[in-house]
Amino acid sequence: MATLKDIATRAGVSLATVSRVLNDDVSLSVTTETRDRVMTIAKEMNYQGVRRKATVKKSKTLRVGLVYWYSEEQELEDPYYLSVRLGVERACVDRSINLVKLYKNQDTFRVRNDAALDGIIAVGKFSVEDLDEFKKWTDKLVLVDFTPSDQVDSVVVDFRKAMIDVLRHLIDLGHERIGYIGGHEYVHGDELIKDEREVTFYEYLSLYHTFDPAFIWTGKFTAEDGYAMMKEALKLKNGPSAFIMGSDSMAIGAMRALHEKGVRVPEQVSIVGFNDIEMSRYLQPSLTTIQVHTEYMGEAAIDLLLEQINLKRTIAKKVVLPTSLLVRESSGPYTG
């Protein structure tokens, strides 16, 4: 009698892959060719599990709701969330999941159709009331870019480590006067969400370097606010020699303000962004930035949701994705 190991050896895949293919594990990421090859070999070798499975009804197509808290206009102003959303959508396409968008109407969310949802992916920042609203639709929920509770699955970025990497980079270049131009986000209009980048900026410089509270500016994560706040920063008599920007969009606006004032980057002022949007590498000078792997945020969120659905997992998981510092032309040594 053929075994799973026999099938794995002949198919040239792992034992675990064979087992998950034969058990219709929808969370398994393999090509259709590999899946078909395993099934064909199993049938040729008269594997008993295949005959038993032939009578099992094919799994239904999952229906997952996608909630995002920002408008299309905000997406265009800060491509970070657009990239995250596209990552979720690509992951659903790869796994043949039917994605349904949920929209906010006044203070509640609505879904276009009345059919039940198998789970929800919520991208952005949400209040406790919002989470309670989602639970009316389904108890299978994953938050992306936000982790307000250890009772809910979430996918977040290690912004603390990212900020430390940027600060070390600039300090190693000789910069002592470092500024931060970032943004604030809210739920319910006035409930401020803590930004890990701003918190880490304050804590790290307070402990290991020189922190100046006058060197922090906050607004929205847009090019327009990056431009406006850099113009304010340039009014300081002895301002920062390097700036960390809360987003690449803000960095683009800030570099425009510097150019208008005749301030050379990086000879006079160094600039570092966050997110690594596509245009950042084509700026002149090209933008040093933190690469956030948004494409994996969607994939990780879908994987967590499938675990809840297929494995009946009840203990919440938090996935923290790493970042990468991409050193380009906009950051350079302090020249005095």
C-alpha positions as CSV (number, residue, x, y, z in Angstrom):
1,M,0.0,0.0,0.0
2,A,1.4,3.4,-1.0
3,T,2.2,5.9,1.8
4,L,2.5,9.6,1.9
5,K,6.3,9.3,1.9
6,D,6.2,7.2,-1.3
7,I,4.1,9.9,-3.0
8,A,6.4,12.7,-1.7
9,T,9.5,10.9,-3.0
10,R,8.0,10.4,-6.5
11,A,6.6,13.9,-6.7
12,G,9.8,15.6,-5.4
13,V,8.0,17.5,-2.7
14,S,8.0,17.4,1.1
15,L,5.8,15.0,3.1
16,A,4.0,18.0,4.6
17,T,3.1,19.3,1.1
18,V,1.7,16.0,0.1
19,S,-0.4,15.8,3.2
20,R,-1.8,19.3,2.8
21,V,-2.6,18.8,-0.9
22,L,-4.5,15.6,-0.3
23,N,-6.4,17.2,2.6
24,D,-7.4,20.2,0.4
25,D,-5.6,22.7,2.7
26,V,-6.6,26.0,1.1
27,S,-3.9,27.9,3.0
28,L,-1.2,25.9,1.2
29,S,0.7,28.1,-1.3
30,V,1.8,25.8,-4.1
31,T,1.4,26.0,-7.9
32,T,-1.5,24.3,-9.6
33,E,1.0,22.2,-11.5
34,T,2.5,20.9,-8.2
35,R,-1.0,20.2,-6.7
36,D,-2.1,18.3,-9.8
37,R,1.1,16.3,-9.9
38,V,0.7,15.2,-6.3
39,M,-3.0,14.2,-6.9
40,T,-2.1,12.3,-10.1
41,I,0.7,10.3,-8.5
42,A,-1.5,9.5,-5.5
43,K,-4.2,8.1,-7.8
44,E,-1.6,6.2,-9.8
45,M,-0.2,4.6,-6.7
46,N,-3.7,3.7,-5.5
47,Y,-3.4,5.8,-2.3
48,Q,-6.4,5.0,-0.2
49,G,-6.9,8.5,1.1
50,V,-7.7,9.7,-2.4
51,R,-10.5,7.3,-2.9
52,R,-12.0,8.2,0.5
53,K,-11.7,11.9,-0.3
54,A,-13.6,11.4,-3.6
55,T,-16.9,11.3,-1.8
56,V,-16.2,14.4,0.2
57,K,-17.9,17.5,-1.0
58,K,-15.6,20.2,-2.5
59,S,-14.9,23.0,-0.1
60,K,-16.9,26.2,-0.7
61,T,-15.4,29.4,-1.9
62,L,-14.6,31.6,1.1
63,R,-16.2,35.0,1.3
64,V,-14.1,37.6,3.1
65,G,-14.9,41.2,3.8
66,L,-12.2,43.9,3.4
67,V,-12.7,47.0,5.6
68,Y,-10.5,50.0,5.3
69,W,-10.9,53.2,7.3
70,Y,-9.6,55.7,4.8
71,S,-11.0,57.3,1.7
72,E,-9.8,56.9,-1.9
73,E,-8.5,60.5,-1.7
74,Q,-6.4,59.6,1.3
75,E,-5.0,56.5,-0.5
76,L,-3.8,58.8,-3.3
77,E,-2.2,61.2,-0.9
78,D,-0.3,58.4,1.0
79,P,0.2,55.3,-1.2
80,Y,1.1,53.2,1.9
81,Y,-2.4,52.1,2.5
82,L,-3.1,51.6,-1.2
83,S,-0.2,49.2,-1.3
84,V,-1.4,47.3,1.8
85,R,-4.9,46.9,0.3
86,L,-3.5,45.7,-3.0
87,G,-1.5,43.1,-1.0
88,V,-4.7,41.8,0.6
89,E,-6.4,41.7,-2.8
90,R,-3.6,39.8,-4.5
91,A,-3.5,37.2,-1.6
92,C,-7.2,36.6,-2.0
93,V,-6.8,36.2,-5.8
94,D,-4.0,33.7,-5.3
95,R,-6.1,31.6,-2.9
96,S,-9.4,31.9,-4.9
97,I,-11.1,33.9,-2.1
98,N,-14.1,36.0,-2.9
99,L,-13.4,39.5,-1.5
100,V,-16.2,41.8,-0.5
101,K,-15.5,45.5,0.3
102,L,-17.2,46.9,3.4
103,Y,-17.9,50.6,3.5
104,K,-18.5,53.0,6.4
105,N,-21.9,54.7,6.5
106,Q,-22.0,57.4,9.2
107,D,-20.7,55.5,12.3
108,T,-21.5,52.0,11.1
109,F,-20.3,49.6,8.4
110,R,-22.4,48.1,5.7
111,V,-21.7,45.3,3.2
112,R,-23.1,45.4,-0.4
113,N,-24.7,42.0,-0.3
114,D,-26.6,40.3,2.6
115,A,-24.7,36.9,2.3
116,A,-22.7,35.9,5.3
117,L,-19.0,36.5,5.6
118,D,-16.5,33.8,6.5
119,G,-14.1,36.4,7.9
120,I,-13.0,40.0,7.9
121,I,-9.7,41.7,7.1
122,A,-9.6,45.3,8.5
123,V,-6.9,47.6,7.2
124,G,-6.2,50.7,9.2
125,K,-7.0,52.1,12.7
126,F,-10.3,51.1,14.4
127,S,-12.0,51.8,17.7
128,V,-13.4,49.2,20.1
129,E,-16.9,50.1,18.8
130,D,-15.7,49.3,15.3
131,L,-14.4,45.9,16.3
132,D,-17.8,45.2,18.1
133,E,-19.5,46.1,14.8
134,F,-17.3,43.6,12.8
135,K,-18.2,40.8,15.2
136,K,-21.8,41.2,14.2
137,W,-20.8,39.9,10.8
138,T,-18.3,37.2,11.9
139,D,-16.0,36.2,14.7
140,K,-13.1,35.6,12.3
141,L,-11.2,38.9,12.2
142,V,-7.7,40.0,11.4
143,L,-6.4,43.6,11.8
144,V,-3.7,45.0,9.5
145,D,-1.4,47.8,10.6
146,F,-3.1,48.0,14.0
147,T,-3.0,46.0,17.2
148,P,-5.3,47.5,19.9
149,S,-5.9,44.2,21.8
150,D,-4.1,40.9,22.4
151,Q,-7.5,39.2,21.8
152,V,-7.5,39.8,18.0
153,D,-5.2,38.6,15.3
154,S,-3.1,41.3,13.8
155,V,-0.3,42.0,11.3
156,V,1.9,45.0,12.1
157,V,5.2,46.4,11.1
158,D,8.2,46.7,13.5
159,F,8.3,50.5,13.3
160,R,10.3,50.7,16.6
161,K,13.2,48.7,15.2
162,A,12.9,50.7,11.9
163,M,13.2,54.0,13.7
164,I,16.2,52.8,15.7
165,D,17.9,51.7,12.5
166,V,17.3,55.2,10.9
167,L,18.6,57.0,14.0
168,R,21.7,54.9,14.2
169,H,22.3,55.5,10.5
170,L,22.1,59.3,10.9
171,I,24.1,59.3,14.2
172,D,26.9,57.2,12.5
173,L,27.0,59.9,9.8
174,G,27.8,62.5,12.5
175,H,24.3,64.1,12.8
176,E,23.5,65.4,16.3
177,R,20.5,67.7,15.6
178,I,17.9,65.3,14.2
179,G,14.3,66.3,13.5
180,Y,11.1,64.2,13.0
181,I,8.3,65.3,10.7
182,G,5.5,62.8,11.1
183,G,1.7,62.5,11.3
184,H,-1.1,61.7,13.7
185,E,-4.0,59.4,13.1
186,Y,-7.3,59.3,14.9
187,V,-10.4,57.1,15.4
188,H,-13.8,58.6,16.0
189,G,-12.3,62.0,15.0
190,D,-10.5,62.8,18.2
191,E,-9.1,59.6,19.7
192,L,-5.3,59.8,19.0
193,I,-3.5,56.6,17.9
194,K,0.0,56.2,19.3
195,D,2.6,56.3,16.5
196,E,5.4,54.0,17.4
197,R,7.9,56.0,15.2
198,E,7.3,59.2,17.1
199,V,7.5,57.4,20.5
200,T,10.7,55.6,19.6
201,F,12.2,58.8,18.3
202,Y,11.7,60.5,21.6
203,E,12.7,57.5,23.8
204,Y,15.9,56.7,21.9
205,L,17.2,60.2,21.6
206,S,16.3,60.9,25.3
207,L,18.3,57.9,26.4
208,Y,21.2,57.7,24.0
209,H,21.6,61.1,22.3
210,T,20.4,64.7,22.4
211,F,16.6,65.1,22.2
212,D,15.1,68.6,21.4
213,P,11.3,68.8,21.7
214,A,11.4,71.7,19.2
215,F,12.6,69.3,16.5
216,I,9.2,67.4,16.2
217,W,6.5,68.5,13.8
218,T,3.3,66.5,13.2
219,G,0.4,66.8,10.8
220,K,-0.9,64.4,8.1
221,F,1.1,61.8,6.3
222,T,0.9,63.7,3.0
223,A,3.3,65.5,0.7
224,E,1.4,68.8,1.3
225,D,2.0,68.6,5.1
226,G,5.6,67.5,4.6
227,Y,6.1,70.6,2.5
228,A,4.4,72.9,5.0
229,M,6.1,71.5,8.1
230,M,9.6,71.6,6.4
231,K,9.0,75.3,5.7
232,E,8.2,75.8,9.4
233,A,11.4,73.8,10.4
234,L,13.5,76.0,8.1
235,K,12.6,79.0,10.2
236,L,14.7,77.7,13.1
237,K,18.0,79.5,13.4
238,N,19.9,76.4,14.3
239,G,17.6,73.6,13.1
240,P,18.2,69.9,12.4
241,S,20.9,68.8,10.0
242,A,18.9,65.7,9.3
243,F,15.2,64.9,9.2
244,I,13.3,61.6,9.5
245,M,10.0,61.8,7.7
246,G,6.9,59.7,8.7
247,S,6.3,58.7,5.0
248,D,7.9,59.0,1.6
249,S,5.0,61.3,0.5
250,M,6.0,63.7,3.3
251,A,9.6,63.4,2.3
252,I,8.8,64.4,-1.3
253,G,7.0,67.5,0.0
254,A,9.8,68.3,2.3
255,M,12.5,68.0,-0.4
256,R,10.4,70.4,-2.5
257,A,10.5,73.0,0.3
258,L,14.2,72.5,0.7
259,H,14.8,73.0,-3.0
260,E,12.8,76.2,-3.0
261,K,15.0,77.6,-0.2
262,G,18.2,76.6,-2.0
263,V,19.1,74.0,0.7
264,R,21.1,71.1,-0.8
265,V,20.2,67.5,0.0
266,P,22.2,65.8,1.5
267,E,25.1,68.3,1.6
268,Q,23.3,70.6,4.0
269,V,20.4,68.5,5.2
270,S,19.9,64.8,5.1
271,I,16.4,63.3,4.5
272,V,15.1,59.8,5.3
273,G,11.6,58.6,4.5
274,F,9.3,55.7,5.4
275,N,7.6,53.1,3.2
276,D,9.8,53.0,0.0
277,I,7.0,53.9,-2.5
278,E,8.0,53.3,-6.1
279,M,8.8,56.9,-7.0
280,S,11.3,57.3,-4.0
281,R,14.1,55.7,-6.0
282,Y,13.6,58.0,-8.9
283,L,13.8,61.3,-7.0
284,Q,16.8,63.5,-7.4
285,P,18.6,62.8,-5.1
286,S,17.1,59.3,-4.6
287,L,15.5,58.9,-1.2
288,T,17.0,57.0,1.6
289,T,14.0,55.2,3.2
290,I,12.7,52.4,5.3
291,Q,11.3,49.6,3.1
292,V,8.0,48.3,4.5
293,H,7.1,44.9,3.0
294,T,3.4,45.8,2.4
295,E,3.0,43.0,-0.1
296,Y,3.5,40.4,2.7
297,M,1.1,42.2,5.1
298,G,-1.9,41.1,3.0
299,E,-0.5,37.6,2.6
300,A,0.1,37.2,6.3
301,A,-3.4,38.5,7.1
302,I,-5.1,36.0,4.8
303,D,-2.9,33.2,6.3
304,L,-4.0,34.1,9.8
305,L,-7.7,34.2,8.7
306,L,-7.4,30.8,7.1
307,E,-5.9,29.4,10.3
308,Q,-8.9,30.6,12.2
309,I,-11.3,29.2,9.7
310,N,-9.7,25.8,8.9
311,L,-7.8,25.0,12.1
312,K,-10.4,26.4,14.6
313,R,-7.6,28.4,16.3
314,T,-8.9,30.5,19.2
315,I,-5.8,32.0,20.7
316,A,-4.9,35.3,19.0
317,K,-1.7,35.7,17.0
318,K,0.3,38.8,16.3
319,V,2.6,38.8,13.2
320,V,5.3,41.5,13.3
321,L,7.0,42.0,10.0
322,P,10.6,43.3,9.7
323,T,11.7,46.3,7.7
324,S,14.8,47.2,5.7
325,L,16.8,50.4,5.6
326,L,17.6,51.4,2.0
327,V,20.5,53.8,2.0
328,R,20.4,56.0,-1.1
329,E,21.5,59.5,-2.0
330,S,19.4,61.7,0.3
331,S,21.3,61.0,3.5
332,G,25.0,61.9,3.9
333,P,27.7,62.8,6.4
334,Y,27.3,65.9,8.6
335,T,29.4,68.7,7.2
336,G,28.9,71.4,9.8
